[in-house]
Amino acid sequence: MAKSNEQDDDRRQYERVKVSQPVKLEAILRGRFIDIMRLEMSGVTIDMSRGGFLANVDQSISPGVRCRVDLQEKEGGGEPESLWGRVRRSSMGKKGFIVALEFDEPLKAMAALAGLEAPAAGGDASNDDSDSE
């Protein structure tokens, strides 16, 4: 039985807002005993919440990979906020790849900056199937 859109919306823990913000991701892909490759990618967010974001990025990355994320609080301003998260979903988009990432810890400074509000109900903030540009 398929879930309704209402059920999907109830899973979201934080309100999401459309925001186009530069983002850089860095992941170290590990083998069983050694680091195999360091992967860096950049892109622009499509939407963001305190719990994660959806972004267009320039490379593909597999779900489950942990990444360091650098978010610029204001375009061209200040030091980027660095935090960690895990890729939840990745797919081909119109302009590169669409990546949904969930933060390890909810954003604080970015939440205030973007005017995001406190959580409404439990769930994952990065489950949009959008292929926005």
N, C-alpha and C positions, 0 to 999 in steps of 0.2 A: 504494500500500500504506500503510495507516494505521500510525502509530507506537503502540507499546504504552505503557502507563502506566510500565513499568519504564524504558523509554528516556527518557521525559519526565523522570522523577525523576533520572536520571543527569546531566541537563543542569544541574541546580542546583549552583551553586558554594558557596553558604552555607546553613547550616541556618536554617529559618524557624521563628518562634515566633508563636503567637497573642498579639497584644497590641493593646489598645485605647488609642490615644494620640492626643491632638489634633495636627493637622497643618495647616499653611497652605502654599499653593502660590501662586507669582506667576510669570506668564509675560508676556512682551512679544511680541505677535504682529506679525511684520514683513512688510511688503510688499517689493516689489523695491528701492525706494529710501528708504522711510520706515517708521517704526514706525506700525502701524495702530491697535493697541489694547493696553492693559495689562489683563490678566485676573488677578483675585485670587479664590481660592476657599479654603474651609476644609472640614475633615472630620475623620474619625477613622480610624486605621489598623485593618485587619482582621488582618493579619499583617505581620511585618517580618523582614528578615535584614540582615546587614552590607551586602548588595549592592542592596537595594531594599525596596519595600513594596507592599502592596495596600491600598487605602483606599476608603471611602465618602466622596465629596465632593459639594458642592452644585451644581456646574456641570459641563458636558461640556467635554472638552478633547481635541484630536486627537492620535493617536499621532505621535511624532517631535518634539513640541514640547518645548523645553528650559525647565525651571522652576527657580526658586529655591525651596527647601524649608526651612521652619522647623519643627523638631521640638522639642517640649518634653520635656526629659529626664525629669522627674518631673511628674506632674499638679500644676499650680500652683506649681512650684518652679524657681528659677533662670532664667537667660537661655536662650532657645531656641537650639538648634544649627542654624546655617544652612549649607546645602550646595546643590549643584546636581545635577540629574539630568534624565533624558529620559523622557517618557511612552512606554511600550511598548505599552500596550493601554488602551482605554477603552470602557465599555459601560454601558447602562442597568441600574440595580440596583433593588432593592426600596425603598431609601431614597436616592434620588438617582442618582449615577453611581459606577461602580466603575472605579478608575484603578490600573493597575500602573505603577510608576515604578522605573527603574533609576538608582542613584546614579552620578555620575561617578567618585567615589572611595569605596571601602568605608568604612563607619562604624567609628570607633574607640571613642569614649566610649560611644555607645549600645550597641555590641556588648558591652562589659564590663558595662554596666548591666543588659542583658537576659539576660546569661549565654549569649550566642551563641558558637559555637565557630569555629575556623579552617575554611577551605574544605576540602571533601571532593573534589569533581570539578568540572571546568569547566562554565560555563553561566550562564544568566540566572536571577536569584533572584526574578523577579517574574512567573512564568507560571502562576499559579493561576487556575482558572476559577471559583473560589468566588464566591458571591453572598451571603456571610454578612452578618449584621447586627451 
